[in-house]
Amino acid sequence: MSREDKEKYMDQITVKAETLIEALPYIRDFNNKIVVVKYGGSAMVDKQLEESVIKDVALLKLVGMQPIIVHGGGKEISRWIDKVGGETRFEEGFRVTDRDTMEVAEMVLNRVNKYLVQRVEHLGVKAIGICGKDGGMLRVEKKMPKGKDIGYVGDITHVNTEILETLLLNDFIPIIAPVGMDEKGDTYNINADDAACAIAGAVQAEKLAFLTDVEGVCMNPGDPNSLVPVLNLIEANELIDSGVIKGGMLPKVNNCINAVNSGVNRVHILDGRREHCLLLEFFTRKGIGTAIIGDDTELYAHEQHVK
């Protein structure tokens, strides 16, 4: 190896060492804290991004955090409904779910769930896949958006955290499919964002991270240069009232607001199309995406200059 190559190599490993040093205070602060990751979007259909997310979550666990994954599977459900000759319909943004569709959805979500367990276990980290029916974790009632009956789609009324606490105590990563039961024992599909919010609030998570297909909340939607790094609840509601937050971002931000109000310390909207987005947000000074926090929540050092 030439002297020039040696110097280049030393520069590279020095940068890596500096990155690890930068992460140290965050690793300390988040040690043993619960972090809920809502996994969906491009990160579920792109194999490279999928591998990135799984490795990020495994690393969070190995450095002392307690991650919980809540996953969706909407695109895969639609694909299987087409395969069996069914029809995919949406009302008010929710999939119309009759009994046959519910059977397909549960089958697909279970398949996705066990695949994610397999990927995490392959990295040497313990994981268990469950759904909201296990241990009576997610109790629901029928969702009626604008009074419309859309079938077996549930609104969460109660989260039983016993099974989650047991798994975390025994060093497992819970991987959760968003399926629950009502009081009569009927099975319901649940919006994965809703499930992640309810679970994060119930376990008083330090962080809830939504992996999306956008950079975060932007003052000019579609312009990543207008990204808003941090919003408190007052500011988030003002952007909703002014129409800056609208369309598909609106229900996501409302979920973030609900999660903060239910006790989650910080909710992140991250671009899941960027490799290692979780590590970049959690363990670097600059961070990425948009963080939504309580009105009295203390800002991180990298957020203070933007307020």
Secondary structure, DSSP 8 states (H G I E B T S, - for coil): --HHHHHHHHHHHHHHHHHHHHHHHHHHHTTT-EEEEEE-GGGGT-HHHHHHHHHHHHHHHHTT-EEEEEE--HHHHHHHHHHTT----EETTEE-B-HHHHHHHHHHHHHHHHHHHHHHHHTT--EEEEETTGGG-EEEEE--GGG---BSBEEEEEE--HHHHHHHHTT-EEEEE-EEE-TT--EEE--HHHHHHHHHHHTT-SEEEEEESSSS-BSSTT-GGGB--EEEHHHHHHHHHTTSS-TTHHHHHHHHHHHHHTT-SEEEEEETTSTTHHHHHHHSSS--SEEEE-TT----HHHHTT-
